[in-house]
Amino acid sequence: MLTRCTKRHWLRIFSVTLVAPLSLLHAADWPQWGGTASKNMVSQEKNLPETFEPGVKGTQGEGVLLATTRNVKWAARTGDFSCSTPAVAGGKVFVGGLINKQGVMNCFEEATGRLLWQWIEPCRSDLKEDAMNFRHFPKSLGVCSTPAVEGDRLYFVDHNCKVVCLSVDGESPVSGEAVGQARVIWTFDMYADKAVGARPSDACNGSPLIDGDLLYVTTSNGVDRIIDVPIKEDAARRCFAPDAPTLIVLDKRTGRFLARDTAPTAANMLHGQWSSPSMGTVQGRKLVFLGGGDGNCYAFEALTGVPKHPVTLKTAWWVDCNPQDYRAFGGMDIIEHYTLGDKRRRDTINKPNDGSFIGMSEIIATPVFYKNRVYVAIGRDPDHGRGRGMLLCLDADQAGDSTNTGKIWTYQGLDRTLSTVSIADGILYIADVAGRLHCLDADSGELYWVYESDSRTIASTFVADGKIYLPTEKHLHILATGRDMKRLSQIRLGTRAWVTPVAANETLYIASRNYLYAVNQQGASQGQPGAPR
């Protein structure tokens, strides 16, 4: 995927940490991607509406006119573009985006939608040393990462491949300013720091995972590929930072570098590393799970404390999630076949674009830990076109190469996907790029039903209050949970919906391209939502 056009770059939505039982999420905050460290996209919130009217926008730049909405508490503009999923904690809502070609992190008041403060940074300019090798630093998405919020701090990966720690309170507005500034506590530069040296592909993404004083972060390392380069040259290109790690650990208090993985992800990188880590404890062993840019799902042994000096994360197990029949290249180089599978190329071999294309994929979704199992699906940048995907249910209690032993069941009835699964009451829901919502038994993999939305889907499903929320590029679809398919409503937001919904404190948060809606049964707030500058 190129960084030349923002229109093509919504996909890194996800594309943000304490381990807590789901029951604690009822009438509670949603402080990170996935709600808890297991990353299951399910909330125990109740009293959420099954439909709402997003209203119309004023012609004088005043934003959404609340009088024209229904079941909307407030609506606030997030910027020129946003593909960051909100985090809700401590009476505030945090969401990243893009404003005037700069990355932004917004902090809104949860009760009213009033903009409290902003963090804004231009794209980095210290790239001359890589001019001959690393050609396109991501610029067009802004902040994709969903922040992880704990106490008085929030953590996210910015558009410059830096891990940023901010105060949740920010600074008070100065004279003449309506909005306060962010207060930076520390930053860690994954691009410039010699211990990492990542070279991000298309997007800097990955939502941090907090465990005690430890902060786990993916590096966004990738391959600098451009679709209009002749195939012979493109096939010879590999990862531009082959020694960079995929997963690192920082001290959440200071940003000090603590650990890195040594998994061979970079050596076999297909495109980029955009999955976020999850965590679970299996047989007394705490593991960190990560989808790899090489198509492998990895489990790393979590650190037991803060080391005095940098250490190496131990790889507990891994599973190659691409089935053998997706590797039938007829002698063609893997990267060459992968590149020709991009439907935007004039010499593409993915010509029908009907979902029948067979080829390898990376993992962009976040692995979900549920009842000693890991659920994850493979996928690609949707601009590559449609193709065969696969959903896997893995045994989390494995060791070493578990490709042949770790798969409990697989499901190949879906297209490639970026979506993280939702599992509620033993039933799994996942959307694919083609816009189909698949409902399966989480234990056996038995398919119950498939819902056709007839629109490309980038975000993940979200389940709460007996409802499945499915954003697509045309509508927000709301269905009832359960073994029988039932659509409750279909809502047009006016722009493409690329962001996964979340719920907190009996309020549902739905994002369009540049607006965030707080939806609940009570309707409009008396507050005055702020607008990013």
Secondary structure, DSSP 8 states (H G I E B T S, - for coil): --SS-GGG-TT----------GGGGTTS-B-STTSSTT---EE------S--B---B-TTS--B-GGG-BSEEEEEE--SB-----EEETTEEEEEEEETTEEEEEEEETTT--EEEEEEE------GGGTTT------SS------EEETTEEEEE-TTSEEEEEESS-----TT-SSEE--EEEEEETTT-TTT---B-S------EEETTEEEEE--BBB---TTS-HHHHHH--BS-TT--SEEEEETTT--EEEE---TTGGG-SSB-----EEEEETTEEEEEEE-TTSEEEEEE--SS--SS-EE--EEEEEE-S-GGGG--TT--HHHHHHHT-TTSTT-S--S-SS------B--S--EEETTEEEEE-B--GGG---B--EEEEESS--EE-TTTSEEEEE-SSB------EEETTEEEEE-TTSEEEEEETTT--EEEEEE-SS---S--EEETTEEEEE-SS-EEEEE-SSS--EEEEE--SS---S--EEETTEEEEE-SSEEEEE-TT---SS------
